[in-house]
C-alpha cells in the first residue's frame, strides 16, 4: 500500500515563486475596476511618452477624460450633451496627443472618443458640473502634471469639483519596505481621511445632514482608494499592489509585493494589510471584536515571504476616547503591527447645536427634578390637640 503523506498548510518556495507571475484581476465593483483600468492606462501612457513628458513637451491644457458606461453604444444617448463626435479610441496606441472625452466600458475594449478636445481643466470641470451626476464614474487625466483625478458613485459632484479626489503618479526612488508602506498608508490617511473636509472623506461620509453616517461598504471604499493610492506610488519600483488576494489564511484586503534584494531567501518580499472600520452605533463590544478580528486575520494572512503584516483600524466612532489599548498586547503576541487611524465626521453646526441644546435642556430638567425631590417638605402628620382643663370657678 502506498504511503500517503499528511497534508500540510505550508507553501513550498517553488510554489510561492510560481505564484508571483499570476496576475490578480482587479477586485471591487465595475466602477472601481474602471478607475483602476484608467490608472493602469495612464501609467503606461506616461512610460511610453517618457521623453516628451520629462522634457515638458506636453501642453498644460492637454486633458483627457474617461467616462464609464457598461455598454457605450446602448448608453450613448445619456451622454449626448458631452458628444461632439463618435470615433473609435484605441488605448494601445498611447497616442502622444490623446485628449478630449472618451466613453468606455470597464475593461477598455469598447471605447469612443466623443469630444475631440477640452480647452482647459476648468472647461473639464464645467462639463462635469453641468452634465454628470453623482452616480456617474469618471477619471480626468491631467497629462502634463502626471495627475489623475477620479470620481466614484454616490459622491457629491459639487463637493468633488470643490475638492477633487485623485492621485499623482509619483516617481519616488525610495526602496520599498514595510516601513515605507506604513508611512505611505499614514500619509494617505492624513491627506484623505483625517478631517471631514478632506476630498476623499467627503466621498466616504454621507455628509453633514447625516451625522456619523458612512456611505455603504465603507471598508471596500477605503480599500479601493488606498489600493489606487499605493499602486500609483509603487508601479515604477516594480511593486505590485493587489486586492482581495486569496491565500492560506483567507482573502487579504491588500498585498504589496516587490522583488527581493539579491541573495535573499525568496525572490519576492510582501507586506499584507487587513483593513477594519469601526462604525458608529455598533457598540463597544462589537467594536472591540471587530478590531480583534482584524489582528487575527492579519496574523493568518502572513506568508513565508512577508516582511510584516498590518491590522489597520479606521475609527469612525463618535466617541474615540477608548482606543482599546489592551489589543496592543494581542497584536504584539501575534507579531501583527496594529495601527489606528482616526476619522473626523462631518457634522452640521445647526444639528450639533440643536443636539447640544437638547442635551443641556435634558440635563437641566433632570437637575431641577432632583433638586425639587431633595427640597420637598416632609409629609404632614396628624397631631392630636390637647386642651387644657378649665379651672373650677371660685364660689
Secondary structure, DSSP 8 states (H G I E B T S, - for coil): --------S---HHHHHHHTT------S-HHHHHHHHHHHHHHHHHHHTHHHHHTT-S-TT-EEEEEE-TTTTTSGGGGGGG-S--EE--GGG--TT--EEEEE-TTSSSEEEEES--S-HHHHHHHHHHH--TT--EEEEEGGGTEEEEE-TTS-HHHHHHS--EEE---------HHHHHHHHHHHHHHHTSSTTSTTHHHHB--TTSTT-B-SSHHHHHHHHHHHHHHHHHGGGT-EEEEEEEETTEEEEEEEEEE--TT-SSSEEEEEEEEEEEETTS-HHHHHHHHHHHHHHHHHT--TTEEEEEEEEEEE-S------TTHHHHHHHTT-EEEEEE------HHHHHHHHHHHHHHHHHHHHHHHHHHH--------------------
